């Protein structure tokens, strides 16, 4: 399993990871300072991703994009499960129609 800082080096050896301090209360409601190689939201956006997040801090957010189903936080877990179940039922229905 790659370490977190290896993801920032995917584009080539010239991409050296930078560490930055940030106050996590601003982004996730926690009160500790952390030393991280990069912020995932920033990295995804720099690679062209559309980043969505809940309107409220620790709010539920589930995104379904084709076969990719993601949830923002533990509070979203139930709804991620429901989205997976719905996707599996849809796939099974499609299989039955093709018989």
DSSP file (Angstrom, degrees, kcal/mol; ACC not computed):
  #  RESIDUE AA STRUCTURE BP1 BP2  ACC     N-H-->O    O-->H-N    N-H-->O    O-->H-N    TCO  KAPPA ALPHA  PHI   PSI    X-CA   Y-CA   Z-CA
    1    1 A X              0   0    0      0, 0.0     2,-0.0     0, 0.0     0, 0.0   0.000 360.0 360.0 360.0 128.1    0.0    0.0    0.0
    2    2 A X        -     0   0    0      1,-0.1     2,-0.1     2,-0.1     5,-0.0  -0.345 360.0-114.4 -70.2 150.8    1.5    3.4   -1.0
    3    3 A X    >>  -     0   0    0      1,-0.1     3,-1.6    -2,-0.0     4,-0.7  -0.465  31.7-106.0 -78.1 158.3    2.1    6.0    1.7
    4    4 A X  H >> S+     0   0    0      1,-0.3     3,-1.1     2,-0.2     4,-0.5   0.868 118.5  55.2 -55.1 -41.1    0.1    9.2    1.4
    5    5 A X  H 34 S+     0   0    0      1,-0.3     3,-0.4     2,-0.2    -1,-0.3   0.682  95.1  68.4 -72.0 -13.8    3.0   11.3    0.2
    6    6 A X  H X4 S+     0   0    0     -3,-1.6     3,-1.3     1,-0.2    -1,-0.3   0.788  87.7  66.5 -72.1 -26.2    3.6    8.9   -2.7
    7    7 A X  H X< S+     0   0    0     -3,-1.1     3,-1.2    -4,-0.7    -1,-0.2   0.852  95.5  55.9 -63.5 -32.9    0.3    9.9   -4.4
    8    8 A X  T 3< S+     0   0    0     -4,-0.5     3,-0.3    -3,-0.4    -1,-0.3   0.613 103.1  57.0 -75.2  -8.7    1.7   13.4   -5.0
    9    9 A X  T X  S+     0   0    0     -3,-1.3     3,-1.5    -4,-0.2    -1,-0.2   0.328  73.8 101.5-100.4   6.6    4.7   11.9   -6.9
   10   10 A X  T <  S+     0   0    0     -3,-1.2    -1,-0.2     1,-0.3    -2,-0.1   0.833  74.4  60.9 -59.9 -33.8    2.5   10.0   -9.4
   11   11 A X  T 3  S-     0   0    0     -3,-0.3    -1,-0.3     1,-0.2     2,-0.2   0.593 122.5 -64.4 -75.4  -9.8    3.2   12.7  -12.1
   12   12 A X    X   -     0   0    0     -3,-1.5     3,-1.5     3,-0.2    -1,-0.2  -0.721  53.1 -74.2 144.9 167.8    6.9   12.1  -12.0
   13   13 A X  T 3  S+     0   0    0      1,-0.3    -1,-0.1    -2,-0.2    -3,-0.1   0.739 119.3  66.0 -66.4 -22.7   10.1   12.2  -10.0
   14   14 A X  T 3  S+     0   0    0     -3,-0.1     2,-1.3     1,-0.1    -1,-0.3   0.679  80.8  89.6 -72.1 -15.5   10.3   16.0  -10.3
   15   15 A X    <   -     0   0    0     -3,-1.5     2,-0.4    -6,-0.2    -3,-0.2  -0.674  62.6-174.3 -85.3  95.5    7.1   16.3   -8.2
   16   16 A X        -     0   0    0     -2,-1.3     2,-0.1     1,-0.0    -2,-0.1  -0.762  26.6-115.6 -92.1 134.9    8.4   16.5   -4.7
   17   17 A X        -     0   0    0     -2,-0.4     2,-0.4   -12,-0.1    21,-0.1  -0.401  26.7-152.3 -68.5 141.4    5.7   16.5   -1.9
   18   18 A X        -     0   0    0     19,-0.6     2,-0.4    -2,-0.1    -1,-0.0  -0.896   5.7-140.3-111.8 145.9    5.5   19.6    0.2
   19   19 A X        -     0   0    0     -2,-0.4     2,-0.4    19,-0.0    18,-0.2  -0.834  20.2-176.0-104.2 143.0    4.3   19.6    3.7
   20   20 A X  E     -A   36   0A   0     16,-2.0    16,-1.5    -2,-0.4     2,-0.4  -0.996  21.4-132.1-138.0 145.9    2.0   22.3    5.0
   21   21 A X  E     +A   35   0A   0     -2,-0.4     2,-0.3    14,-0.2    14,-0.2  -0.754  31.7 172.4 -90.3 139.0    0.6   23.0    8.4
   22   22 A X  E     -A   34   0A   0     12,-1.1    12,-1.3    -2,-0.4     2,-0.8  -0.995  38.4-116.8-144.9 153.9   -3.0   23.8    8.6
   23   23 A X  E >   -A   33   0A   0     -2,-0.3     3,-1.4    10,-0.2     4,-0.5  -0.805  25.0-156.3 -89.2 111.5   -5.5   24.3   11.3
   24   24 A X  T 3>>S+     0   0    0      8,-1.2     4,-3.0    -2,-0.8     5,-0.8   0.629  81.7  77.7 -71.8 -12.6   -8.0   21.4   10.8
   25   25 A X  H 3>5S+     0   0    0      4,-0.3     4,-0.7     1,-0.2    -1,-0.3   0.854  90.8  57.8 -61.9 -31.2  -10.9   23.2   12.6
   26   26 A X  H <45S+     0   0    0     -3,-1.4    -1,-0.2     1,-0.2    -2,-0.2   0.881 119.4  26.1 -65.5 -37.9  -11.3   25.2    9.4
   27   27 A X  H  45S+     0   0    0     -4,-0.5    -2,-0.2    -3,-0.3    -1,-0.2   0.794 139.9   7.7-100.6 -31.0  -11.8   22.2    7.2
   28   28 A X  H  <5S-     0   0    0     -4,-3.0    -3,-0.2     2,-0.2    -2,-0.1   0.392  92.8-107.0-139.3   7.0  -13.2   19.4    9.4
   29   29 A X  S  <<S+     0   0    0     -5,-0.8    -4,-0.3    -4,-0.7     2,-0.2   0.452  74.7 128.3  85.0  -1.6  -14.0   20.7   12.9
   30   30 A X        -     0   0    0     -6,-0.7    -1,-0.3     2,-0.1    -2,-0.2  -0.520  53.5-142.5 -85.4 158.9  -11.1   19.0   14.7
   31   31 A X        +     0   0    0     -2,-0.2     2,-0.3    -7,-0.1    -1,-0.1   0.245  63.8  97.2-110.2  15.6   -8.9   21.1   16.9
   32   32 A X        -     0   0    0     -9,-0.0    -8,-1.2    -8,-0.0     2,-0.3  -0.739  69.1-123.2-103.7 153.2   -5.5   19.7   16.3
   33   33 A X  E     -A   23   0A   0     -2,-0.3     2,-0.4   -10,-0.2   -10,-0.2  -0.697  32.3-164.4 -85.8 145.5   -2.8   20.9   14.0
   34   34 A X  E     -A   22   0A   0    -12,-1.3   -12,-1.1    -2,-0.3     2,-0.7  -0.957  21.6-139.4-132.7 151.4   -1.6   18.4   11.5
   35   35 A X  E     +A   21   0A   0     -2,-0.4     2,-0.3   -14,-0.2   -14,-0.2  -0.941  35.3 172.5-108.2 111.1    1.4   18.0    9.2
   36   36 A X  E     -A   20   0A   0    -16,-1.5   -16,-2.0    -2,-0.7     3,-0.1  -0.902  40.2-134.1-123.9 148.7    0.2   16.7    5.9
   37   37 A X  S    S-     0   0    0     -2,-0.3   -19,-0.6     1,-0.3     2,-0.3   0.839  87.3 -21.2 -69.8 -31.9    2.0   16.1    2.6
   38   38 A X        -     0   0    0    -21,-0.1     2,-0.5   -18,-0.1    -1,-0.3  -0.959  68.3-101.7-167.1 159.1   -1.0   17.7    0.6
   39   39 A X     >  -     0   0    0     -2,-0.3     4,-2.3     1,-0.1     5,-0.2  -0.814  27.5-141.5 -90.7 126.9   -4.7   18.4    1.0
   40   40 A X  H  > S+     0   0    0     -2,-0.5     4,-2.9     1,-0.2     5,-0.2   0.885  99.7  54.1 -57.3 -43.6   -6.7   15.8   -0.9
   41   41 A X  H  > S+     0   0    0      1,-0.2     4,-2.2     2,-0.2    -1,-0.2   0.931 110.8  46.2 -57.2 -46.9   -9.3   18.4   -2.1
   42   42 A X  H  > S+     0   0    0      1,-0.2     4,-2.3     2,-0.2    -1,-0.2   0.907 113.3  49.5 -62.4 -42.5   -6.5   20.6   -3.6
   43   43 A X  H  X S+     0   0    0     -4,-2.3     4,-1.3     2,-0.2    -2,-0.2   0.921 110.8  48.9 -65.2 -44.8   -4.8   17.6   -5.2
   44   44 A X  H  <>S+     0   0    0     -4,-2.9     5,-2.6     1,-0.2     3,-0.4   0.928 112.3  48.4 -61.3 -44.7   -8.1   16.3   -6.8
   45   45 A X  H ><5S+     0   0    0     -4,-2.2     3,-1.7    -5,-0.2    -1,-0.2   0.900 108.0  54.8 -62.2 -40.4   -8.9   19.7   -8.1
   46   46 A X  H 3<5S+     0   0    0     -4,-2.3    -1,-0.2     1,-0.3    -2,-0.2   0.771 106.5  52.3 -65.5 -24.1   -5.4   20.2   -9.6
   47   47 A X  T 3<5S-     0   0    0     -4,-1.3    -1,-0.3    -3,-0.4    -2,-0.2   0.364 128.0 -98.7 -91.6   3.9   -5.9   16.9  -11.4
   48   48 A X  T < 5S+     0   0    0     -3,-1.7    -3,-0.2     1,-0.3    -2,-0.1   0.547  72.8 146.5  96.0   8.0   -9.2   18.1  -12.9
   49   49 A X      < -     0   0    0     -5,-2.6     2,-0.7    -6,-0.2    -1,-0.3  -0.403  51.0-124.2 -76.8 153.9  -11.6   16.5  -10.6
   50   50 A X        -     0   0    0     -2,-0.1     2,-0.5     2,-0.0    -1,-0.1  -0.901  30.0-155.9 -93.7 118.7  -14.9   18.0   -9.6
   51   51 A X        -     0   0    0     -2,-0.7     2,-0.4   -10,-0.1   -10,-0.0  -0.863  12.8-176.5-104.1 124.1  -14.9   18.1   -5.8
   52   52 A X        +     0   0    0     -2,-0.5     2,-0.3     9,-0.0    11,-0.1  -0.916   3.1 176.6-118.0 145.0  -18.2   18.2   -3.9
   53   53 A X        -     0   0    0     -2,-0.4     7,-0.1     9,-0.0     9,-0.1  -0.966  36.8 -84.4-143.7 162.4  -18.8   18.5   -0.2
   54   54 A X        -     0   0    0     -2,-0.3     7,-0.1     5,-0.3     4,-0.1  -0.242  30.9-128.5 -63.4 150.7  -21.7   18.8    2.2
   55   55 A X  S    S+     0   0    0      5,-0.2     2,-0.3     2,-0.1    -1,-0.1   0.828  93.5  52.7 -68.0 -32.6  -23.1   22.2    2.9
   56   56 A X  S >  S-     0   0    0      4,-0.1     3,-2.2     1,-0.0     2,-0.2  -0.765 101.4 -95.1-106.4 150.6  -22.8   21.7    6.6
   57   57 A X  T 3  S+     0   0    0     -2,-0.3     3,-0.1     1,-0.3   -29,-0.1  -0.470 114.3   3.0 -60.3 127.6  -19.8   20.7    8.6
   58   58 A X  T 3  S+     0   0    0     -2,-0.2    -1,-0.3     1,-0.2     2,-0.1   0.714 100.7 151.7  62.4  23.8  -20.0   16.9    9.1
   59   59 A X    <   -     0   0    0     -3,-2.2     2,-0.3     1,-0.1    -5,-0.3  -0.370  54.5 -90.1 -78.2 163.5  -23.1   16.8    6.9
   60   60 A X        +     0   0    0     15,-0.1     2,-0.3    -3,-0.1    -5,-0.2  -0.567  49.9 169.8 -74.9 132.5  -24.1   13.8    4.9
   61   61 A X        +     0   0    0     -2,-0.3    11,-2.1    12,-0.2     2,-0.4  -0.910   6.1 171.3-148.1 118.6  -22.8   13.8    1.3
   62   62 A X  E     -B   71   0B   0     -2,-0.3     2,-0.4     9,-0.2     9,-0.2  -0.992   9.9-167.7-126.2 134.2  -22.9   10.9   -1.1
   63   63 A X  E     -B   70   0B   0      7,-2.2     7,-2.5    -2,-0.4     2,-0.5  -0.989   3.4-165.6-124.5 130.3  -21.9   11.2   -4.8
   64   64 A X  E     +B   69   0B   0     -2,-0.4     2,-0.4     5,-0.2     5,-0.2  -0.973  13.3 168.9-115.3 121.4  -22.7    8.5   -7.4
   65   65 A X  E >   -B   68   0B   0      3,-3.0     3,-2.0    -2,-0.5     2,-0.4  -0.839  65.5 -61.7-134.1  94.4  -20.8    8.9  -10.7
   66   66 A X  T 3  S-     0   0    0     -2,-0.4    -1,-0.0     1,-0.3     0, 0.0  -0.530 120.6 -14.1  65.6-122.5  -21.2    5.8  -12.8
   67   67 A X  T 3  S+     0   0    0     -2,-0.4     2,-0.6    -3,-0.1    -1,-0.3   0.423 118.0  97.1 -91.3   0.9  -19.7    2.9  -10.9
   68   68 A X  E <   +B   65   0B   0     -3,-2.0    -3,-3.0     2,-0.0     2,-0.5  -0.820  49.0 178.0 -95.2 122.5  -18.0    5.2   -8.4
   69   69 A X  E     +B   64   0B   0     -2,-0.6     2,-0.3    -5,-0.2    -5,-0.2  -0.988   7.3 175.4-125.6 121.5  -19.9    5.8   -5.2
   70   70 A X  E     -B   63   0B   0     -7,-2.5    -7,-2.2    -2,-0.5     2,-0.3  -0.925  17.3-159.6-129.6 152.5  -18.3    7.9   -2.5
   71   71 A X  E     -B   62   0B   0     -2,-0.3    -9,-0.2    -9,-0.2     3,-0.1  -0.966  16.8-139.9-128.2 147.8  -19.3    9.3    0.9
   72   72 A X  S    S-     0   0    0    -11,-2.1     2,-0.3    -2,-0.3   -10,-0.1   0.837  74.1 -13.7 -77.9 -34.2  -17.7   12.3    2.7
   73   73 A X  S >  S-     0   0    0    -12,-0.3     3,-1.9   -14,-0.1     4,-0.3  -0.913  81.6 -76.4-159.1 176.2  -17.6   11.0    6.3
   74   74 A X  G >  S+     0   0    0      1,-0.3     3,-1.5    -2,-0.3     4,-0.4   0.810 122.3  63.7 -57.6 -30.6  -18.8    8.4    8.7
   75   75 A X  G 3  S+     0   0    0      1,-0.3     3,-0.3     2,-0.1    -1,-0.3   0.746 100.4  54.2 -64.9 -21.7  -22.2   10.1    8.9
   76   76 A X  G <> S+     0   0    0     -3,-1.9     4,-2.2     1,-0.2     3,-0.3   0.520  80.5  96.7 -86.8  -7.2  -22.7    9.3    5.2
   77   77 A X  H <> S+     0   0    0     -3,-1.5     4,-2.5    -4,-0.3     5,-0.2   0.876  80.6  50.5 -56.4 -46.1  -22.0    5.6    5.6
   78   78 A X  H  > S+     0   0    0     -4,-0.4     4,-2.0    -3,-0.3    -1,-0.2   0.906 113.3  46.6 -58.5 -42.1  -25.7    4.5    5.7
   79   79 A X  H  > S+     0   0    0     -3,-0.3     4,-2.0    -4,-0.3    -1,-0.2   0.805 109.0  54.0 -74.9 -29.9  -26.4    6.4    2.6
   80   80 A X  H  X S+     0   0    0     -4,-2.2     4,-2.5     2,-0.2    -1,-0.2   0.925 108.9  50.4 -64.7 -45.0  -23.4    5.1    0.8
   81   81 A X  H  X S+     0   0    0     -4,-2.5     4,-2.5     1,-0.2    -2,-0.2   0.906 109.9  49.5 -58.8 -43.1  -24.6    1.6    1.6
   82   82 A X  H  X S+     0   0    0     -4,-2.0     4,-2.4     2,-0.2    -1,-0.2   0.889 110.6  50.4 -64.0 -39.1  -28.1    2.4    0.2
   83   83 A X  H  X S+     0   0    0     -4,-2.0     4,-2.3     2,-0.2    -2,-0.2   0.891 110.8  49.3 -66.3 -39.2  -26.5    3.8   -3.0
   84   84 A X  H  X S+     0   0    0     -4,-2.5     4,-2.6     2,-0.2    -2,-0.2   0.934 111.3  49.1 -63.9 -46.0  -24.5    0.6   -3.4
   85   85 A X  H  X S+     0   0    0     -4,-2.5     4,-2.4     1,-0.2    -2,-0.2   0.913 111.5  49.4 -60.2 -43.6  -27.5   -1.6   -2.9
   86   86 A X  H  X S+     0   0    0     -4,-2.4     4,-2.2     1,-0.2    -1,-0.2   0.908 111.7  49.1 -61.9 -42.5  -29.5    0.5   -5.4
   87   87 A X  H  X S+     0   0    0     -4,-2.3     4,-2.5     2,-0.2    -2,-0.2   0.897 111.2  49.3 -64.7 -41.0  -26.6    0.2   -7.9
   88   88 A X  H  X S+     0   0    0     -4,-2.6     4,-2.4     2,-0.2    -2,-0.2   0.899 110.8  49.8 -66.1 -40.0  -26.4   -3.6   -7.4
   89   89 A X  H  X S+     0   0    0     -4,-2.4     4,-2.3     2,-0.2    -2,-0.2   0.900 111.3  49.9 -63.8 -40.1  -30.2   -4.0   -7.9
   90   90 A X  H  X S+     0   0    0     -4,-2.2     4,-2.4     2,-0.2    -2,-0.2   0.925 110.8  48.7 -63.7 -45.4  -30.0   -1.9  -11.1
   91   91 A X  H  X S+     0   0    0     -4,-2.5     4,-2.1     1,-0.2    -2,-0.2   0.906 111.9  49.6 -61.1 -41.6  -27.1   -4.0  -12.4
   92   92 A X  H  X S+     0   0    0     -4,-2.4     4,-2.2     1,-0.2    -1,-0.2   0.899 109.9  51.0 -65.9 -40.1  -29.0   -7.2  -11.6
   93   93 A X  H  X S+     0   0    0     -4,-2.3     4,-2.0     1,-0.2    -1,-0.2   0.907 109.3  51.2 -62.9 -41.7  -32.1   -5.9  -13.4
   94   94 A X  H  X S+     0   0    0     -4,-2.4     4,-1.2     1,-0.2    -2,-0.2   0.896 109.0  51.1 -62.8 -40.1  -30.0   -5.0  -16.4
   95   95 A X  H  X S+     0   0    0     -4,-2.1     4,-0.6     1,-0.2     3,-0.3   0.910 109.2  50.5 -62.4 -42.6  -28.6   -8.6  -16.5
   96   96 A X  H >< S+     0   0    0     -4,-2.2     3,-0.9     1,-0.2    -1,-0.2   0.869 107.1  54.1 -65.1 -36.5  -32.1  -10.1  -16.3
   97   97 A X  H 3< S+     0   0    0     -4,-2.0    -1,-0.2     1,-0.2    -2,-0.2   0.791 104.8  55.4 -67.6 -27.0  -33.3   -7.9  -19.2
   98   98 A X  H 3<        0   0    0     -4,-1.2    -1,-0.2    -3,-0.3    -2,-0.2   0.599 360.0 360.0 -83.3 -10.6  -30.4   -9.2  -21.3
   99   99 A X    <<        0   0    0     -3,-0.9    -1,-0.2    -4,-0.6    -2,-0.1   0.483 360.0 360.0 -71.2 360.0  -31.4  -12.9  -20.8
